[in-house]
Amino acid sequence: MATYLVTGGAGFIGSHVVHELVRRGEVVRVLDNLSTGRIANLAEVSARITFLEADICGMGMISPHFKDAHYVIHLAALPSVARSVDDPLTANAVNLTGTLNVLLAARDAGVKRLVLAASAAAYGDNPTMPRVETLTPDPLSPYALAKVAGEYYCQIFTRIYGLETVALRYFNIFGPRQNPDSPYSGVLSKFVAAYQRGDTPVIFGDGQQSRDFTYVDNVVDATLRACTAPAAVGKVINVGVGRSYTLNQTIALLDSIFGREVRPQHAPPRKGDALHSLADISLARQALGYEPRVSFEEGLRRTVDWFRTAQMNEMEIIRNGVSACEAKVALFDFDGTLSLIRAGWVDVMVPMMVEILAELKTGEEEEDLRALVDDFVARLTGEQTIYQMIELAHQVEKRGGESRPPLEYKRMYHDRLMRKIEYRREELRQGKVSPDRYLVPGARGILESLKARGLKLYCASGTDETYTLEEARLLEIDPYFDGRIYGARDDYKSFSKEILIRQMVSSMEGGGKGLIGFGDGYVEIRNVKDAGGVAVGVATDEPECRLVNQWKRERLLKVGADFIVPNFLCWPELSEALFPNCRVP
């Protein structure tokens, strides 16, 4: 039994490696900062691993966890050519400096061997096919460049420090648990998700670009072989299948699997993307004893099966017999219910507040301050942001500190948040991404469905009204609301979701029975239930929104949610449950 440390182990590839190591009975440590990984990927093995939330960019943070590890499998990365082109500084910090930190920590801990996840992007547009490891690298993006530099670092650490290393150039990996809603995911998961949702897949270019698509089980096999194969030390080795398919051929295969013909949307080619990719896997066969076990066609079928059976659209009926047949209006929260533009806002607000309270030096432990802040931020989620800042000011004064005006705290928070999310808004403004990327999956479907029933749709947000209106336009959902979009105002007492609901209910015959509310915060769900309406709790696990966020679910249940959904992919079933035996007008 050996001890393996897997960086990026909560991610798509990493979680598959971890599951296989656990199946083999090995001791497993997972190191991940959860920026692109998901703890849910490890749920089935969580009791049999040690999970460490840490960032490879912090040498001091990660080095203690390498002690007594026999093998390190380094998968942590910012895995996106497009993101590296837009933000080369961050890409370099994660993919190169982070790799150097991992190598140093492994060397200092006396690790036996380190396996690096390199990339076929190293070959660029070299016309030689198939790609053999002896070709001169020709990286076309900061991502590819950092991966090549990581290979050289590995070889240097082997020659100078005696740390055994192997670099594996992965070719276009796909399979279950790959998140289609992440901007960093590969094309196949996005294609499959589009077919599953009934959307139109997007091809950047004419579709004649080809890839050596490699099912994730093949990659796991090669990676674990590389940990112990004597002939692999110091080498760079291709991991693929040895056969390529064009994107147009891939669409044809998906047409066959799904039983319908889809005409994809074509967009301009992306900067940094290679045209063709095909692996020569002779060295992998020789040095690792590797042979691809799963063909592209079989892997594609397995991936589709997973998407079909994954919990992407499960609806939970909390109160049987609840009907919205009398509904005349539907009220939607915005952030986390419809929009994902501001996903991750909690990770900006809470640390800022903890930092402000910690500066008072009251002697309280940071984890106690965080628990306090977590509680009141969650309690006030759904209210205007200013109320969370008012509570922060109260907590500062309660500890004998001199509080800033709540509006100043709000501006501080907003400035930090915008630094985190502005690239998303800019992507939408420039048409670089589809608006659906930053919509909760299925949102357009439920809006269309309710509109078709003749309901008036309202949107009310705790975010400033100016931004709510702009972001609704960027997401192309503002027409559904016909001008009925509301948000926070400087005169915060003049507007709230509760005030809007009272106004709506008072103008309707039948009162609250004419109201349906949708929200991921318990404020709006409580307001809807207090008014006598039907409440749908949207327990989105942002940003993927694939599974139910159990923490949200519990809070939504406490205030009376009648239904719980993880997203709106279940909108046909949800509509049927809301309007049983009710005809569309």
Secondary structure as GFF3:
##gff-version 3
##sequence-region A 1 585
A	DSSP	beta_strand	3	7	.	.	.	ID=ss1
A	DSSP	alpha_helix	12	23	.	.	.	ID=ss2
A	DSSP	beta_strand	27	32	.	.	.	ID=ss3
A	DSSP	three_ten_helix	39	48	.	.	.	ID=ss4
A	DSSP	beta_strand	50	53	.	.	.	ID=ss5
A	DSSP	alpha_helix	59	62	.	.	.	ID=ss6
A	DSSP	three_ten_helix	63	66	.	.	.	ID=ss7
A	DSSP	beta_strand	71	74	.	.	.	ID=ss8
A	DSSP	alpha_helix	81	86	.	.	.	ID=ss9
A	DSSP	alpha_helix	88	92	.	.	.	ID=ss10
A	DSSP	pi_helix	93	97	.	.	.	ID=ss11
A	DSSP	alpha_helix	98	109	.	.	.	ID=ss12
A	DSSP	beta_strand	113	119	.	.	.	ID=ss13
A	DSSP	three_ten_helix	120	123	.	.	.	ID=ss14
A	DSSP	alpha_helix	142	156	.	.	.	ID=ss15
A	DSSP	pi_helix	157	161	.	.	.	ID=ss16
A	DSSP	beta_strand	164	170	.	.	.	ID=ss17
A	DSSP	beta_strand	173	174	.	.	.	ID=ss18
A	DSSP	alpha_helix	187	197	.	.	.	ID=ss19
A	DSSP	beta_strand	202	204	.	.	.	ID=ss20
A	DSSP	beta_strand	210	211	.	.	.	ID=ss21
A	DSSP	beta_strand	214	215	.	.	.	ID=ss22
A	DSSP	alpha_helix	216	228	.	.	.	ID=ss23
A	DSSP	three_ten_helix	230	232	.	.	.	ID=ss24
A	DSSP	beta_strand	236	239	.	.	.	ID=ss25
A	DSSP	beta_strand	245	246	.	.	.	ID=ss26
A	DSSP	alpha_helix	247	258	.	.	.	ID=ss27
A	DSSP	beta_strand	265	267	.	.	.	ID=ss28
A	DSSP	alpha_helix	282	288	.	.	.	ID=ss29
A	DSSP	alpha_helix	296	309	.	.	.	ID=ss30
A	DSSP	beta_strand	316	317	.	.	.	ID=ss31
A	DSSP	beta_strand	329	332	.	.	.	ID=ss32
A	DSSP	alpha_helix	346	358	.	.	.	ID=ss33
A	DSSP	alpha_helix	366	380	.	.	.	ID=ss34
A	DSSP	alpha_helix	385	398	.	.	.	ID=ss35
A	DSSP	alpha_helix	406	429	.	.	.	ID=ss36
A	DSSP	three_ten_helix	435	438	.	.	.	ID=ss37
A	DSSP	alpha_helix	443	452	.	.	.	ID=ss38
A	DSSP	beta_strand	456	464	.	.	.	ID=ss39
A	DSSP	alpha_helix	465	474	.	.	.	ID=ss40
A	DSSP	three_ten_helix	478	481	.	.	.	ID=ss41
A	DSSP	beta_strand	485	488	.	.	.	ID=ss42
A	DSSP	three_ten_helix	492	494	.	.	.	ID=ss43
A	DSSP	alpha_helix	497	506	.	.	.	ID=ss44
A	DSSP	three_ten_helix	511	514	.	.	.	ID=ss45
A	DSSP	beta_strand	515	519	.	.	.	ID=ss46
A	DSSP	alpha_helix	522	530	.	.	.	ID=ss47
A	DSSP	beta_strand	534	538	.	.	.	ID=ss48
A	DSSP	alpha_helix	550	558	.	.	.	ID=ss49
A	DSSP	beta_strand	563	565	.	.	.	ID=ss50
A	DSSP	alpha_helix	571	578	.	.	.	ID=ss51
###
